[in-house]
Amino acid sequence: MGAIYILWLRELKRYVRSRVQIVVSLGQPCLYLLALGFGLGPVFKQAGHGSYLQFMAPGVVGMTVLFSSVFSGIAMLWDRQFGFLKETLVAPVSRMQIMVGRTLGGATVAVIQGGLILAICLITGFRPHSWLAIPAAFLFVILIAVVFAALGTAIGSVLQDMQGFQLVMNFLVLPIFFLSGALFPLSNLPLAMNIITKLDPLTYGVDGLRGALIQSWQFGAVLDVSVLAIIGALFLSAGAYLFSRIEV
Amino acid sequence: MIRVRNLVKKFGDFTAVSDISFDVAQGEIFAFLGPNGAGKTTTIKMLTTLLHPTGGTIELDGMNPVLKQKEARQRFGIVFQDPSLDVEQTAYENMELHGVLYHVPRKLRIERTERLLKLFELWERKDSYVKTFSGGMKRRLEIARGLLHTPRILFLDEPTLGLDPQSRNQLWNHVKHLNETEKTTVFLTTHYMDEADRVAHRIAIMDHGKIVAQGTSAELKQQTDSDSLEGAFLALTGSSLRDEGANSTDQMRQVAKMWRR
């Protein structure tokens, strides 16, 4: 337990101490929120869907959590290249504990990031249907964070260099975001799009967030939570397996 | 303390370590010398459970590290060839993290951290981030950290690489001091002959994955009829250059350096 705690704490310390990075990582979601939220707002309204800001704010929270948690896993690349990973791998604790500590740390950081963006959304004019919706939204934030922190750990365990990082960013993380329904409604999509969006785990996270915050469900809470929990368990096992195979 | 018999490591067709045997006694300082790519680091990795041997047996303090990985890991400390500190944390936090990972009880951890940081002249800087440390300070911190859990064996893989003569000198003084006071067995590799000559009780020279000679410094000189250890080394390993290919780690470091500017 001590090992899990100290590695979790390390991730948190690193986050709190890199203030520049906090600002940078919040900048992108803010840009989406302002540029798209206010830019596409009028079109969205004319189409008869109401306020776009209300619609996309949960999506932007989901995006923030996605990016933050995947990156925390991929940050292992740096630990690997700069040696710290070795220090933990040669310690008399199981790989499982190391993996769990790191992943939970990354997930916790992502939850904090998501919370910050949610606060920014509230400042820019986003209103949940009730304030009691916020705790429910956090359930989904936590689920998204665990799912993608585990995915990040799995990817970080096999990546060897920065080129791989770009690859993951362009062909995995961005598609997961854009195809999740974070930015557009999932109803009346062409068949192919419909199928792809349903295969994207973030779709269920965003649906859960949107449902909890503004009561607009596509799939319903039960399906969202179960899909996320199952995929989370799957990614965690994959991450644990791949992490246990790291050779230094 | 360390007993190695017929140790072999193959990577595909390439034999990195081929059938080596040696013993290191309790409280001894044992040096491994050899040109680049001789198999020194591969040997250390096998001794420290990071690589599985292809063949042969290892005993650390009477224990097989392949079968009893955790127990073996608890018994040794290691300073890797590349740095392995968390530079975004302070010196004290690095020690704390290590202590927790090695199950050192809290009270003992605090006590020993203070003693070791004072010994390695880092106590005044204990709350500074490691990224602000010089190369020599980082090395000292790594050795202090490696000793925190009172290991019976300390592995040092080229610990003085890239250090100035002052830091090297001071580092070896500390290692010798620890070897004398805590009776820690030390297993080290280095490229600097004068260091091995000065600190090591016994030396093994490795080349192309084999041990070509072992004994005290005097024995090696006598054996090759040379007046310095360097002369003995060259006589045993020849004077051709060994080139190693750069791997992804090296490339990555270059990228990281560029980014930091």
Interface residues (C-beta under 8 A of the other chain):
Chain A: G2 A3 Y5 I6 L7 R10 K13 R14 R17 S18 W78 Q81 F82 G83 F84 K86 E87 T88 L89 V90 A91 P92 V93 S94 Q160 D161 M162 E247 V248
Chain B: T48 T49 L50 L51 Q69 K70 E71 R73 Q74 I78 F80 D82 P83 S84 L85 D86 V87 E88 Q89 E93 E96 L97 H98 V100 L101 Y102 H103 S248 T249 Q251 M252 R253 V255 A256
